[in-house]
Amino acid sequence: MIDTHAHVGTAAMAPRGEPCQSAEALLALMDQCNVQAAVLVPYLGFSDNRYLAESVGRYPKRFVGLAYVDWRQEKAAPL
């Protein structure tokens, strides 16, 4: 089984009232529920993707990541 939409991060990343968990906490939950892998998704509007990238780098067999890029920012990406 694959979870196609999971959030991980620090409390500073989560919108007010949203639960927040570390990558390691998510892995423990995944193991309990026989989930083989998960797609890590940033919170809506949160464009600092470093924690997700680090988590994917630490656990590449368990996580893949989706990054949010604020295309309105001047430094977002060249066209």
N, C-alpha and C positions, 0 to 999 in steps of 0.2 A: 504494500500500500504506500502511496505517496501523498503527502500533504501538499497541496498546490498553493497554499496561501498562509504563511506563518510570519508573525512579527517577533523579532528579538531586538534587544537593545538595552539602553540604560534608561533610567527614569526621566532624564532630560529629553529623551527622544519621543516619549509617549505623549499623546495628547492628554489633557487633564481628564482624569477618570478612567483612562484606558489601562488595563493591566500591562505590566512590563515584565519580561523575563529574559534571562541571559541565554546564550546559545547552549550552554551546558544544561540549564534547566529544561530547555526544549528537548534536548537529546534524551534526557532521563524520561521525560513524558513520552517521547516517541518510542523508546525501548519498552516501556510499560504497555504500550498500545500496539506493538508490532508494526510501527511505521518505519519503513526502510529509508526514506529520504523526504526532504522538504524543500520547497521553494521559499526562500526568505524574501519578504516584500517590505519595503520601507513604509512607515506611516505616511499617510497622504500629505503631500506638501513638504516632506522632510527630505532635503536633497543632500544631506551629509551621509554618504553611503559607506563611510569607512568601517563602521562596526560590522555591517553586513559583509563587506569584502574580507575583513579579517576572519570572520566566522567561517566563510566559505573556504578561505585559505587554510584554516586550522582543521576543518572537517570536510575535505573535498568529496569524500565518498558518501556523505550524508546530506550535504546542502548544495544547492545552486542558488544564485541570487538574481534578483531583479533590481535594477537601479532606477531611481527617479532623477531625471535631469531637468532642472528648471530652464527651459529653452529661452525664457525671456531675459536671462542674465547675459551680460556681454561676454563673459568668459565660458559660456555653456559649451559650445562646440562650433567650429567653423562650418560654414555652409559651402 
